[in-house]
């Protein structure tokens, strides 16, 4: 089991980024959330088996979103993401 926080920078807001990430997540056994940040980045928090999380992140990277992402930064979370399924957060 692995839990990650990933920040995406680039043209990642107002382009369906969160919706596409949520759609990609349906193909993987992961749980977590994605949300816009006030500084223009998108934050993703995700938990699951290492292979599922890595596969999901690779699918995001290879999707139609790849041209919008300028930078991706990830860090390990100490605790699993407290979510059931995968959701778009609006906070």
PDB file with one MODEL, atoms N, CA, C and O in Angstrom:
MODEL        1
ATOM      1  N   UNK A   1       0.840  -1.183   0.000  1.00  0.00           N
ATOM      2  CA  UNK A   1       0.000   0.000   0.000  1.00  0.00           C
ATOM      3  C   UNK A   1       0.884   1.244   0.000  1.00  0.00           C
ATOM      4  O   UNK A   1       1.858   1.332   0.747  1.00  0.00           O
ATOM      5  N   UNK A   2       0.525   2.199  -0.848  1.00  0.00           N
ATOM      6  CA  UNK A   2       1.256   3.454  -0.922  1.00  0.00           C
ATOM      7  C   UNK A   2       0.248   4.600  -0.978  1.00  0.00           C
ATOM      8  O   UNK A   2      -0.837   4.465  -1.543  1.00  0.00           O
ATOM      9  N   UNK A   3       0.623   5.718  -0.386  1.00  0.00           N
ATOM     10  CA  UNK A   3      -0.201   6.930  -0.420  1.00  0.00           C
ATOM     11  C   UNK A   3       0.673   8.081  -0.870  1.00  0.00           C
ATOM     12  O   UNK A   3       1.748   8.313  -0.318  1.00  0.00           O
ATOM     13  N   UNK A   4       0.201   8.805  -1.885  1.00  0.00           N
ATOM     14  CA  UNK A   4       0.979   9.895  -2.464  1.00  0.00           C
ATOM     15  C   UNK A   4       0.162  11.170  -2.567  1.00  0.00           C
ATOM     16  O   UNK A   4      -1.063  11.147  -2.694  1.00  0.00           O
ATOM     17  N   UNK A   5       0.881  12.279  -2.509  1.00  0.00           N
ATOM     18  CA  UNK A   5       0.335  13.595  -2.824  1.00  0.00           C
ATOM     19  C   UNK A   5       1.076  14.062  -4.069  1.00  0.00           C
ATOM     20  O   UNK A   5       2.307  14.090  -4.089  1.00  0.00           O
ATOM     21  N   UNK A   6       0.331  14.426  -5.106  1.00  0.00           N
ATOM     22  CA  UNK A   6       0.933  14.835  -6.369  1.00  0.00           C
ATOM     23  C   UNK A   6       0.396  16.210  -6.730  1.00  0.00           C
ATOM     24  O   UNK A   6      -0.809  16.453  -6.677  1.00  0.00           O
ATOM     25  N   UNK A   7       1.307  17.110  -7.099  1.00  0.00           N
ATOM     26  CA  UNK A   7       0.921  18.434  -7.566  1.00  0.00           C
ATOM     27  C   UNK A   7       1.224  18.525  -9.053  1.00  0.00           C
ATOM     28  O   UNK A   7       2.312  18.165  -9.502  1.00  0.00           O
ATOM     29  N   UNK A   8       0.245  19.012  -9.810  1.00  0.00           N
ATOM     30  CA  UNK A   8       0.412  19.238 -11.242  1.00  0.00           C
ATOM     31  C   UNK A   8       0.417  20.737 -11.499  1.00  0.00           C
ATOM     32  O   UNK A   8      -0.421  21.476 -10.983  1.00  0.00           O
ATOM     33  N   UNK A   9       1.385  21.174 -12.314  1.00  0.00           N
ATOM     34  CA  UNK A   9       1.475  22.571 -12.707  1.00  0.00           C
ATOM     35  C   UNK A   9       1.403  22.662 -14.218  1.00  0.00           C
ATOM     36  O   UNK A   9       1.756  21.720 -14.927  1.00  0.00           O
ATOM     37  N   UNK A  10       0.948  23.790 -14.698  1.00  0.00           N
ATOM     38  CA  UNK A  10       0.809  24.022 -16.128  1.00  0.00           C
ATOM     39  C   UNK A  10      -0.562  24.595 -16.414  1.00  0.00           C
ATOM     40  O   UNK A  10      -1.096  25.361 -15.611  1.00  0.00           O
ATOM     41  N   UNK A  11      -1.137  24.235 -17.546  1.00  0.00           N
ATOM     42  CA  UNK A  11      -2.486  24.668 -17.916  1.00  0.00           C
ATOM     43  C   UNK A  11      -3.462  23.612 -17.423  1.00  0.00           C
ATOM     44  O   UNK A  11      -4.064  22.894 -18.222  1.00  0.00           O
ATOM     45  N   UNK A  12      -3.618  23.517 -16.096  1.00  0.00           N
ATOM     46  CA  UNK A  12      -4.329  22.392 -15.500  1.00  0.00           C
ATOM     47  C   UNK A  12      -5.664  22.764 -14.857  1.00  0.00           C
ATOM     48  O   UNK A  12      -6.318  21.903 -14.268  1.00  0.00           O
ATOM     49  N   UNK A  13      -6.076  24.014 -14.958  1.00  0.00           N
ATOM     50  CA  UNK A  13      -7.369  24.414 -14.421  1.00  0.00           C
ATOM     51  C   UNK A  13      -8.240  24.973 -15.535  1.00  0.00           C
ATOM     52  O   UNK A  13      -7.755  25.650 -16.441  1.00  0.00           O
ATOM     53  N   UNK A  14      -9.533  24.681 -15.454  1.00  0.00           N
ATOM     54  CA  UNK A  14     -10.478  25.178 -16.434  1.00  0.00           C
ATOM     55  C   UNK A  14     -10.449  24.435 -17.764  1.00  0.00           C
ATOM     56  O   UNK A  14     -10.940  24.939 -18.775  1.00  0.00           O
ATOM     57  N   UNK A  15      -9.866  23.219 -17.759  1.00  0.00           N
ATOM     58  CA  UNK A  15      -9.717  22.448 -19.006  1.00  0.00           C
ATOM     59  C   UNK A  15     -10.242  21.016 -18.871  1.00  0.00           C
ATOM     60  O   UNK A  15      -9.979  20.179 -19.734  1.00  0.00           O
ATOM     61  N   UNK A  16     -10.983  20.727 -17.793  1.00  0.00           N
ATOM     62  CA  UNK A  16     -11.494  19.375 -17.569  1.00  0.00           C
ATOM     63  C   UNK A  16     -10.478  18.434 -16.951  1.00  0.00           C
ATOM     64  O   UNK A  16     -10.656  17.216 -16.995  1.00  0.00           O
ATOM     65  N   UNK A  17      -9.423  18.975 -16.379  1.00  0.00           N
ATOM     66  CA  UNK A  17      -8.341  18.165 -15.808  1.00  0.00           C
ATOM     67  C   UNK A  17      -8.865  17.241 -14.719  1.00  0.00           C
ATOM     68  O   UNK A  17      -8.620  16.035 -14.759  1.00  0.00           O
ATOM     69  N   UNK A  18      -9.588  17.798 -13.740  1.00  0.00           N
ATOM     70  CA  UNK A  18     -10.072  16.985 -12.613  1.00  0.00           C
ATOM     71  C   UNK A  18     -11.039  15.909 -13.085  1.00  0.00           C
ATOM     72  O   UNK A  18     -10.969  14.769 -12.627  1.00  0.00           O
ATOM     73  N   UNK A  19     -11.939  16.258 -13.993  1.00  0.00           N
ATOM     74  CA  UNK A  19     -12.909  15.293 -14.502  1.00  0.00           C
ATOM     75  C   UNK A  19     -12.182  14.143 -15.204  1.00  0.00           C
ATOM     76  O   UNK A  19     -12.532  12.978 -15.013  1.00  0.00           O
ATOM     77  N   UNK A  20     -11.174  14.468 -16.012  1.00  0.00           N
ATOM     78  CA  UNK A  20     -10.428  13.434 -16.732  1.00  0.00           C
ATOM     79  C   UNK A  20      -9.675  12.539 -15.758  1.00  0.00           C
ATOM     80  O   UNK A  20      -9.658  11.321 -15.935  1.00  0.00           O
ATOM     81  N   UNK A  21      -9.053  13.114 -14.734  1.00  0.00           N
ATOM     82  CA  UNK A  21      -8.341  12.320 -13.728  1.00  0.00           C
ATOM     83  C   UNK A  21      -9.309  11.381 -13.017  1.00  0.00           C
ATOM     84  O   UNK A  21      -8.990  10.214 -12.795  1.00  0.00           O
ATOM     85  N   UNK A  22     -10.490  11.884 -12.658  1.00  0.00           N
ATOM     86  CA  UNK A  22     -11.487  11.028 -12.003  1.00  0.00           C
ATOM     87  C   UNK A  22     -11.917   9.894 -12.932  1.00  0.00           C
ATOM     88  O   UNK A  22     -12.086   8.759 -12.487  1.00  0.00           O
ATOM     89  N   UNK A  23     -12.093  10.192 -14.200  1.00  0.00           N
ATOM     90  CA  UNK A  23     -12.464   9.164 -15.172  1.00  0.00           C
ATOM     91  C   UNK A  23     -11.365   8.098 -15.299  1.00  0.00           C
ATOM     92  O   UNK A  23     -11.667   6.906 -15.341  1.00  0.00           O
ATOM     93  N   UNK A  24     -10.115   8.512 -15.360  1.00  0.00           N
ATOM     94  CA  UNK A  24      -8.993   7.571 -15.441  1.00  0.00           C
ATOM     95  C   UNK A  24      -8.964   6.680 -14.196  1.00  0.00           C
ATOM     96  O   UNK A  24      -8.667   5.489 -14.291  1.00  0.00           O
ATOM     97  N   UNK A  25      -9.270   7.250 -13.040  1.00  0.00           N
ATOM     98  CA  UNK A  25      -9.230   6.504 -11.778  1.00  0.00           C
ATOM     99  C   UNK A  25     -10.205   5.332 -11.765  1.00  0.00           C
ATOM    100  O   UNK A  25      -9.986   4.362 -11.039  1.00  0.00           O
ATOM    101  N   UNK A  26     -11.286   5.400 -12.560  1.00  0.00           N
ATOM    102  CA  UNK A  26     -12.256   4.303 -12.558  1.00  0.00           C
ATOM    103  C   UNK A  26     -11.658   3.003 -13.085  1.00  0.00           C
ATOM    104  O   UNK A  26     -12.208   1.929 -12.838  1.00  0.00           O
ATOM    105  N   UNK A  27     -10.546   3.081 -13.802  1.00  0.00           N
ATOM    106  CA  UNK A  27      -9.905   1.886 -14.332  1.00  0.00           C
ATOM    107  C   UNK A  27      -8.882   1.266 -13.399  1.00  0.00           C
ATOM    108  O   UNK A  27      -8.219   0.294 -13.761  1.00  0.00           O
ATOM    109  N   UNK A  28      -8.748   1.820 -12.198  1.00  0.00           N
ATOM    110  CA  UNK A  28      -7.735   1.347 -11.253  1.00  0.00           C
ATOM    111  C   UNK A  28      -8.349   1.169  -9.868  1.00  0.00           C
ATOM    112  O   UNK A  28      -9.330   1.826  -9.520  1.00  0.00           O
ATOM    113  N   UNK A  29      -7.759   0.277  -9.090  1.00  0.00           N
ATOM    114  CA  UNK A  29      -8.202   0.073  -7.713  1.00  0.00           C
ATOM    115  C   UNK A  29      -7.444   1.034  -6.814  1.00  0.00           C
ATOM    116  O   UNK A  29      -6.501   0.653  -6.121  1.00  0.00           O
ATOM    117  N   UNK A  30      -7.879   2.294  -6.841  1.00  0.00           N
ATOM    118  CA  UNK A  30      -7.275   3.351  -6.035  1.00  0.00           C
ATOM    119  C   UNK A  30      -8.392   4.145  -5.374  1.00  0.00           C
ATOM    120  O   UNK A  30      -9.549   4.097  -5.792  1.00  0.00           O
ATOM    121  N   UNK A  31      -8.018   4.871  -4.337  1.00  0.00           N
ATOM    122  CA  UNK A  31      -8.954   5.800  -3.713  1.00  0.00           C
ATOM    123  C   UNK A  31      -8.226   7.116  -3.471  1.00  0.00           C
ATOM    124  O   UNK A  31      -7.011   7.148  -3.270  1.00  0.00           O
ATOM    125  N   UNK A  32      -8.991   8.188  -3.495  1.00  0.00           N
ATOM    126  CA  UNK A  32      -8.374   9.480  -3.283  1.00  0.00           C
ATOM    127  C   UNK A  32      -9.229  10.611  -3.799  1.00  0.00           C
ATOM    128  O   UNK A  32     -10.446  10.490  -3.935  1.00  0.00           O
ATOM    129  N   UNK A  33      -8.554  11.728  -4.086  1.00  0.00           N
ATOM    130  CA  UNK A  33      -9.275  12.910  -4.531  1.00  0.00           C
ATOM    131  C   UNK A  33      -8.359  13.801  -5.354  1.00  0.00           C
ATOM    132  O   UNK A  33      -7.134  13.678  -5.328  1.00  0.00           O
ATOM    133  N   UNK A  34      -9.002  14.705  -6.087  1.00  0.00           N
ATOM    134  CA  UNK A  34      -8.294  15.687  -6.889  1.00  0.00           C
ATOM    135  C   UNK A  34      -9.002  17.021  -6.690  1.00  0.00           C
ATOM    136  O   UNK A  34     -10.230  17.066  -6.621  1.00  0.00           O
ATOM    137  N   UNK A  35      -8.232  18.115  -6.597  1.00  0.00           N
ATOM    138  CA  UNK A  35      -8.838  19.430  -6.392  1.00  0.00           C
ATOM    139  C   UNK A  35      -7.948  20.532  -6.960  1.00  0.00           C
ATOM    140  O   UNK A  35      -6.730  20.386  -7.058  1.00  0.00           O
ATOM    141  N   UNK A  36      -8.590  21.633  -7.328  1.00  0.00           N
ATOM    142  CA  UNK A  36      -7.860  22.822  -7.759  1.00  0.00           C
ATOM    143  C   UNK A  36      -7.343  23.559  -6.540  1.00  0.00           C
ATOM    144  O   UNK A  36      -7.997  23.578  -5.497  1.00  0.00           O
ATOM    145  N   UNK A  37      -6.172  24.167  -6.665  1.00  0.00           N
ATOM    146  CA  UNK A  37      -5.619  25.017  -5.620  1.00  0.00           C
ATOM    147  C   UNK A  37      -5.665  26.473  -6.084  1.00  0.00           C
ATOM    148  O   UNK A  37      -5.679  26.752  -7.283  1.00  0.00           O
ATOM    149  N   UNK A  38      -5.687  27.385  -5.129  1.00  0.00           N
ATOM    150  CA  UNK A  38      -5.806  28.806  -5.466  1.00  0.00           C
ATOM    151  C   UNK A  38      -4.585  29.347  -6.210  1.00  0.00           C
ATOM    152  O   UNK A  38      -4.669  30.403  -6.837  1.00  0.00           O
ATOM    153  N   UNK A  39      -3.457  28.643  -6.150  1.00  0.00           N
ATOM    154  CA  UNK A  39      -2.248  29.112  -6.838  1.00  0.00           C
ATOM    155  C   UNK A  39      -2.146  28.614  -8.281  1.00  0.00           C
ATOM    156  O   UNK A  39      -1.127  28.829  -8.937  1.00  0.00           O
ATOM    157  N   UNK A  40      -3.202  27.946  -8.781  1.00  0.00           N
ATOM    158  CA  UNK A  40      -3.219  27.487 -10.165  1.00  0.00           C
ATOM    159  C   UNK A  40      -2.812  26.044 -10.369  1.00  0.00           C
ATOM    160  O   UNK A  40      -2.927  25.523 -11.478  1.00  0.00           O
ATOM    161  N   UNK A  41      -2.337  25.386  -9.316  1.00  0.00           N
ATOM    162  CA  UNK A  41      -1.972  23.976  -9.417  1.00  0.00           C
ATOM    163  C   UNK A  41      -3.187  23.097  -9.157  1.00  0.00           C
ATOM    164  O   UNK A  41      -4.231  23.569  -8.706  1.00  0.00           O
ATOM    165  N   UNK A  42      -3.032  21.816  -9.450  1.00  0.00           N
ATOM    166  CA  UNK A  42      -4.023  20.801  -9.095  1.00  0.00           C
ATOM    167  C   UNK A  42      -3.331  19.828  -8.143  1.00  0.00           C
ATOM    168  O   UNK A  42      -2.202  19.402  -8.385  1.00  0.00           O
ATOM    169  N   UNK A  43      -4.030  19.481  -7.052  1.00  0.00           N
ATOM    170  CA  UNK A  43      -3.508  18.529  -6.069  1.00  0.00           C
ATOM    171  C   UNK A  43      -4.257  17.215  -6.196  1.00  0.00           C
ATOM    172  O   UNK A  43      -5.485  17.188  -6.279  1.00  0.00           O
ATOM    173  N   UNK A  44      -3.509  16.138  -6.209  1.00  0.00           N
ATOM    174  CA  UNK A  44      -4.048  14.786  -6.241  1.00  0.00           C
ATOM    175  C   UNK A  44      -3.541  14.073  -5.001  1.00  0.00           C
ATOM    176  O   UNK A  44      -2.345  14.111  -4.712  1.00  0.00           O
ATOM    177  N   UNK A  45      -4.432  13.422  -4.262  1.00  0.00           N
ATOM    178  CA  UNK A  45      -4.043  12.542  -3.162  1.00  0.00           C
ATOM    179  C   UNK A  45      -4.587  11.175  -3.498  1.00  0.00           C
ATOM    180  O   UNK A  45      -5.756  11.030  -3.854  1.00  0.00           O
ATOM    181  N   UNK A  46      -3.732  10.169  -3.383  1.00  0.00           N
ATOM    182  CA  UNK A  46      -4.123   8.839  -3.846  1.00  0.00           C
ATOM    183  C   UNK A  46      -3.511   7.752  -2.976  1.00  0.00           C
ATOM    184  O   UNK A  46      -2.376   7.876  -2.516  1.00  0.00           O
ATOM    185  N   UNK A  47      -4.271   6.688  -2.755  1.00  0.00           N
ATOM    186  CA  UNK A  47      -3.799   5.517  -2.013  1.00  0.00           C
ATOM    187  C   UNK A  47      -4.199   4.260  -2.765  1.00  0.00           C
ATOM    188  O   UNK A  47      -5.211   4.227  -3.464  1.00  0.00           O
ATOM    189  N   UNK A  48      -3.379   3.226  -2.606  1.00  0.00           N
ATOM    190  CA  UNK A  48      -3.667   1.929  -3.210  1.00  0.00           C
ATOM    191  C   UNK A  48      -2.414   1.089  -3.250  1.00  0.00           C
ATOM    192  O   UNK A  48      -1.360   1.499  -2.765  1.00  0.00           O
ATOM    193  N   UNK A  49      -2.536  -0.101  -3.838  1.00  0.00           N
ATOM    194  CA  UNK A  49      -1.353  -0.929  -4.035  1.00  0.00           C
ATOM    195  C   UNK A  49      -0.377  -0.177  -4.919  1.00  0.00           C
ATOM    196  O   UNK A  49      -0.785   0.560  -5.817  1.00  0.00           O
ATOM    197  N   UNK A  50       0.890  -0.358  -4.670  1.00  0.00           N
ATOM    198  CA  UNK A  50       1.924   0.375  -5.406  1.00  0.00           C
ATOM    199  C   UNK A  50       1.738   0.257  -6.916  1.00  0.00           C
ATOM    200  O   UNK A  50       1.830   1.258  -7.627  1.00  0.00           O
ATOM    201  N   UNK A  51       1.478  -0.946  -7.414  1.00  0.00           N
ATOM    202  CA  UNK A  51       1.353  -1.133  -8.865  1.00  0.00           C
ATOM    203  C   UNK A  51       0.130  -0.408  -9.417  1.00  0.00           C
ATOM    204  O   UNK A  51       0.185   0.122 -10.527  1.00  0.00           O
ATOM    205  N   UNK A  52      -0.974  -0.373  -8.666  1.00  0.00           N
ATOM    206  CA  UNK A  52      -2.176   0.328  -9.109  1.00  0.00           C
ATOM    207  C   UNK A  52      -1.952   1.842  -9.125  1.00  0.00           C
ATOM    208  O   UNK A  52      -2.335   2.517 -10.081  1.00  0.00           O
ATOM    209  N   UNK A  53      -1.334   2.372  -8.074  1.00  0.00           N
ATOM    210  CA  UNK A  53      -1.068   3.812  -8.001  1.00  0.00           C
ATOM    211  C   UNK A  53      -0.114   4.223  -9.118  1.00  0.00           C
ATOM    212  O   UNK A  53      -0.347   5.224  -9.796  1.00  0.00           O
ATOM    213  N   UNK A  54       0.949   3.463  -9.312  1.00  0.00           N
ATOM    214  CA  UNK A  54       1.921   3.795 -10.370  1.00  0.00           C
ATOM    215  C   UNK A  54       1.289   3.681 -11.761  1.00  0.00           C
ATOM    216  O   UNK A  54       1.545   4.507 -12.637  1.00  0.00           O
ATOM    217  N   UNK A  55       0.470   2.662 -11.952  1.00  0.00           N
ATOM    218  CA  UNK A  55      -0.226   2.505 -13.220  1.00  0.00           C
ATOM    219  C   UNK A  55      -1.181   3.666 -13.487  1.00  0.00           C
ATOM    220  O   UNK A  55      -1.271   4.168 -14.607  1.00  0.00           O
ATOM    221  N   UNK A  56      -1.890   4.081 -12.442  1.00  0.00           N
ATOM    222  CA  UNK A  56      -2.803   5.219 -12.557  1.00  0.00           C
ATOM    223  C   UNK A  56      -2.044   6.493 -12.922  1.00  0.00           C
ATOM    224  O   UNK A  56      -2.443   7.208 -13.842  1.00  0.00           O
ATOM    225  N   UNK A  57      -0.953   6.782 -12.209  1.00  0.00           N
ATOM    226  CA  UNK A  57      -0.171   7.990 -12.496  1.00  0.00           C
ATOM    227  C   UNK A  57       0.398   7.955 -13.912  1.00  0.00           C
ATOM    228  O   UNK A  57       0.457   8.989 -14.578  1.00  0.00           O
ATOM    229  N   UNK A  58       0.811   6.797 -14.371  1.00  0.00           N
ATOM    230  CA  UNK A  58       1.322   6.670 -15.736  1.00  0.00           C
ATOM    231  C   UNK A  58       0.195   6.901 -16.746  1.00  0.00           C
ATOM    232  O   UNK A  58       0.409   7.524 -17.785  1.00  0.00           O
ATOM    233  N   UNK A  59      -1.001   6.401 -16.441  1.00  0.00           N
ATOM    234  CA  UNK A  59      -2.146   6.622 -17.329  1.00  0.00           C
ATOM    235  C   UNK A  59      -2.489   8.106 -17.423  1.00  0.00           C
ATOM    236  O   UNK A  59      -2.830   8.589 -18.503  1.00  0.00           O
ATOM    237  N   UNK A  60      -2.405   8.833 -16.314  1.00  0.00           N
ATOM    238  CA  UNK A  60      -2.629  10.288 -16.344  1.00  0.00           C
ATOM    239  C   UNK A  60      -1.567  10.940 -17.216  1.00  0.00           C
ATOM    240  O   UNK A  60      -1.870  11.795 -18.048  1.00  0.00           O
ATOM    241  N   UNK A  61      -0.323  10.528 -17.018  1.00  0.00           N
ATOM    242  CA  UNK A  61       0.791  11.112 -17.777  1.00  0.00           C
ATOM    243  C   UNK A  61       0.676  10.854 -19.276  1.00  0.00           C
ATOM    244  O   UNK A  61       1.084  11.694 -20.079  1.00  0.00           O
ATOM    245  N   UNK A  62       0.126   9.705 -19.663  1.00  0.00           N
ATOM    246  CA  UNK A  62       0.023   9.338 -21.078  1.00  0.00           C
ATOM    247  C   UNK A  62      -1.309   9.765 -21.711  1.00  0.00           C
ATOM    248  O   UNK A  62      -1.505   9.582 -22.913  1.00  0.00           O
ATOM    249  N   UNK A  63      -2.211  10.322 -20.925  1.00  0.00           N
ATOM    250  CA  UNK A  63      -3.529  10.707 -21.433  1.00  0.00           C
ATOM    251  C   UNK A  63      -3.463  12.011 -22.218  1.00  0.00           C
ATOM    252  O   UNK A  63      -2.389  12.579 -22.419  1.00  0.00           O
ATOM    253  N   UNK A  64      -4.628  12.473 -22.656  1.00  0.00           N
ATOM    254  CA  UNK A  64      -4.693  13.745 -23.369  1.00  0.00           C
ATOM    255  C   UNK A  64      -4.262  14.925 -22.498  1.00  0.00           C
ATOM    256  O   UNK A  64      -4.088  16.033 -23.003  1.00  0.00           O
ATOM    257  N   UNK A  65      -4.091  14.699 -21.201  1.00  0.00           N
ATOM    258  CA  UNK A  65      -3.642  15.750 -20.282  1.00  0.00           C
ATOM    259  C   UNK A  65      -2.150  16.047 -20.404  1.00  0.00           C
ATOM    260  O   UNK A  65      -1.689  17.087 -19.935  1.00  0.00           O
ATOM    261  N   UNK A  66      -1.399  15.154 -21.022  1.00  0.00           N
ATOM    262  CA  UNK A  66       0.065  15.284 -21.045  1.00  0.00           C
ATOM    263  C   UNK A  66       0.537  16.629 -21.600  1.00  0.00           C
ATOM    264  O   UNK A  66       1.551  17.157 -21.144  1.00  0.00           O
ATOM    265  N   UNK A  67      -0.170  17.181 -22.560  1.00  0.00           N
ATOM    266  CA  UNK A  67       0.230  18.462 -23.132  1.00  0.00           C
ATOM    267  C   UNK A  67      -0.072  19.648 -22.237  1.00  0.00           C
ATOM    268  O   UNK A  67       0.410  20.754 -22.485  1.00  0.00           O
ATOM    269  N   UNK A  68      -0.870  19.426 -21.193  1.00  0.00           N
ATOM    270  CA  UNK A  68      -1.237  20.505 -20.274  1.00  0.00           C
ATOM    271  C   UNK A  68      -0.331  20.558 -19.053  1.00  0.00           C
ATOM    272  O   UNK A  68      -0.247  21.587 -18.382  1.00  0.00           O
ATOM    273  N   UNK A  69       0.347  19.453 -18.763  1.00  0.00           N
ATOM    274  CA  UNK A  69       1.175  19.338 -17.558  1.00  0.00           C
ATOM    275  C   UNK A  69       2.587  19.822 -17.865  1.00  0.00           C
ATOM    276  O   UNK A  69       3.277  19.273 -18.724  1.00  0.00           O
ATOM    277  N   UNK A  70       3.000  20.858 -17.149  1.00  0.00           N
ATOM    278  CA  UNK A  70       4.366  21.361 -17.286  1.00  0.00           C
ATOM    279  C   UNK A  70       5.286  20.721 -16.245  1.00  0.00           C
ATOM    280  O   UNK A  70       6.461  20.470 -16.514  1.00  0.00           O
ATOM    281  N   UNK A  71       4.742  20.459 -15.057  1.00  0.00           N
ATOM    282  CA  UNK A  71       5.550  19.903 -13.970  1.00  0.00           C
ATOM    283  C   UNK A  71       4.666  19.038 -13.077  1.00  0.00           C
ATOM    284  O   UNK A  71       3.511  19.367 -12.808  1.00  0.00           O
ATOM    285  N   UNK A  72       5.243  17.919 -12.624  1.00  0.00           N
ATOM    286  CA  UNK A  72       4.564  17.012 -11.695  1.00  0.00           C
ATOM    287  C   UNK A  72       5.501  16.758 -10.525  1.00  0.00           C
ATOM    288  O   UNK A  72       6.645  16.348 -10.720  1.00  0.00           O
ATOM    289  N   UNK A  73       5.019  17.000  -9.306  1.00  0.00           N
ATOM    290  CA  UNK A  73       5.813  16.806  -8.101  1.00  0.00           C
ATOM    291  C   UNK A  73       5.055  15.869  -7.179  1.00  0.00           C
ATOM    292  O   UNK A  73       3.873  16.081  -6.912  1.00  0.00           O
ATOM    293  N   UNK A  74       5.730  14.831  -6.687  1.00  0.00           N
ATOM    294  CA  UNK A  74       5.035  13.903  -5.793  1.00  0.00           C
ATOM    295  C   UNK A  74       5.811  13.698  -4.505  1.00  0.00           C
ATOM    296  O   UNK A  74       7.039  13.778  -4.471  1.00  0.00           O
ATOM    297  N   UNK A  75       5.056  13.431  -3.443  1.00  0.00           N
ATOM    298  CA  UNK A  75       5.653  13.107  -2.149  1.00  0.00           C
ATOM    299  C   UNK A  75       4.801  12.033  -1.487  1.00  0.00           C
ATOM    300  O   UNK A  75       3.609  11.904  -1.764  1.00  0.00           O
ATOM    301  N   UNK A  76       5.429  11.273  -0.615  1.00  0.00           N
ATOM    302  CA  UNK A  76       4.753  10.181   0.087  1.00  0.00           C
ATOM    303  C   UNK A  76       3.990  10.754   1.276  1.00  0.00           C
ATOM    304  O   UNK A  76       4.516  11.576   2.027  1.00  0.00           O
ATOM    305  N   UNK A  77       2.755  10.315   1.437  1.00  0.00           N
ATOM    306  CA  UNK A  77       1.947  10.699   2.594  1.00  0.00           C
ATOM    307  C   UNK A  77       2.154   9.674   3.707  1.00  0.00           C
ATOM    308  O   UNK A  77       2.278   8.479   3.439  1.00  0.00           O
ATOM    309  N   UNK A  78       2.190  10.137   4.940  1.00  0.00           N
ATOM    310  CA  UNK A  78       2.388   9.247   6.083  1.00  0.00           C
ATOM    311  C   UNK A  78       1.164   8.385   6.353  1.00  0.00           C
ATOM    312  O   UNK A  78       1.296   7.259   6.831  1.00  0.00           O
ATOM    313  N   UNK A  79      -0.014   8.897   6.056  1.00  0.00           N
ATOM    314  CA  UNK A  79      -1.266   8.187   6.322  1.00  0.00           C
ATOM    315  C   UNK A  79      -1.995   7.909   5.008  1.00  0.00           C
ATOM    316  O   UNK A  79      -1.875   8.688   4.062  1.00  0.00           O
ATOM    317  N   UNK A  80      -2.747   6.812   4.938  1.00  0.00           N
ATOM    318  CA  UNK A  80      -3.564   6.556   3.751  1.00  0.00           C
ATOM    319  C   UNK A  80      -4.608   7.659   3.570  1.00  0.00           C
ATOM    320  O   UNK A  80      -5.033   8.287   4.540  1.00  0.00           O
ATOM    321  N   UNK A  81      -5.004   7.882   2.355  1.00  0.00           N
ATOM    322  CA  UNK A  81      -6.022   8.880   2.050  1.00  0.00           C
ATOM    323  C   UNK A  81      -7.360   8.407   2.609  1.00  0.00           C
ATOM    324  O   UNK A  81      -7.772   7.272   2.368  1.00  0.00           O
ATOM    325  N   UNK A  82      -8.031   9.272   3.350  1.00  0.00           N
ATOM    326  CA  UNK A  82      -9.320   8.940   3.957  1.00  0.00           C
ATOM    327  C   UNK A  82     -10.435   9.222   2.956  1.00  0.00           C
ATOM    328  O   UNK A  82     -11.094  10.259   3.026  1.00  0.00           O
ATOM    329  N   UNK A  83     -10.639   8.305   2.036  1.00  0.00           N
ATOM    330  CA  UNK A  83     -11.686   8.459   1.027  1.00  0.00           C
ATOM    331  C   UNK A  83     -12.199   7.090   0.644  1.00  0.00           C
ATOM    332  O   UNK A  83     -11.483   6.092   0.728  1.00  0.00           O
ATOM    333  N   UNK A  84     -13.443   7.058   0.224  1.00  0.00           N
ATOM    334  CA  UNK A  84     -14.000   5.842  -0.352  1.00  0.00           C
ATOM    335  C   UNK A  84     -14.157   6.127  -1.830  1.00  0.00           C
ATOM    336  O   UNK A  84     -14.913   7.022  -2.209  1.00  0.00           O
ATOM    337  N   UNK A  85     -13.471   5.398  -2.656  1.00  0.00           N
ATOM    338  CA  UNK A  85     -13.509   5.668  -4.077  1.00  0.00           C
ATOM    339  C   UNK A  85     -12.610   6.844  -4.438  1.00  0.00           C
ATOM    340  O   UNK A  85     -11.642   7.145  -3.739  1.00  0.00           O
ATOM    341  N   UNK A  86     -12.948   7.497  -5.536  1.00  0.00           N
ATOM    342  CA  UNK A  86     -12.146   8.625  -6.006  1.00  0.00           C
ATOM    343  C   UNK A  86     -13.092   9.775  -6.309  1.00  0.00           C
ATOM    344  O   UNK A  86     -14.096   9.592  -6.998  1.00  0.00           O
ATOM    345  N   UNK A  87     -12.778  10.958  -5.797  1.00  0.00           N
ATOM    346  CA  UNK A  87     -13.699  12.078  -5.918  1.00  0.00           C
ATOM    347  C   UNK A  87     -12.999  13.378  -6.306  1.00  0.00           C
ATOM    348  O   UNK A  87     -11.794  13.543  -6.118  1.00  0.00           O
ATOM    349  N   UNK A  88     -13.787  14.280  -6.847  1.00  0.00           N
ATOM    350  CA  UNK A  88     -13.335  15.650  -7.077  1.00  0.00           C
ATOM    351  C   UNK A  88     -13.739  16.447  -5.849  1.00  0.00           C
ATOM    352  O   UNK A  88     -14.905  16.460  -5.454  1.00  0.00           O
ATOM    353  N   UNK A  89     -12.762  17.108  -5.256  1.00  0.00           N
ATOM    354  CA  UNK A  89     -13.043  17.959  -4.086  1.00  0.00           C
ATOM    355  C   UNK A  89     -13.198  19.393  -4.554  1.00  0.00           C
ATOM    356  O   UNK A  89     -12.556  19.824  -5.512  1.00  0.00           O
ATOM    357  N   UNK A  90     -14.055  20.121  -3.867  1.00  0.00           N
ATOM    358  CA  UNK A  90     -14.314  21.516  -4.222  1.00  0.00           C
ATOM    359  C   UNK A  90     -13.968  22.454  -3.076  1.00  0.00           C
ATOM    360  O   UNK A  90     -14.505  23.560  -3.007  1.00  0.00           O
ATOM    361  N   UNK A  91     -13.090  22.041  -2.181  1.00  0.00           N
ATOM    362  CA  UNK A  91     -12.726  22.907  -1.045  1.00  0.00           C
ATOM    363  C   UNK A  91     -11.419  23.608  -1.279  1.00  0.00           C
ATOM    364  O   UNK A  91     -10.967  24.372  -0.426  1.00  0.00           O
TER     365      UNK A  91
ENDMDL
END
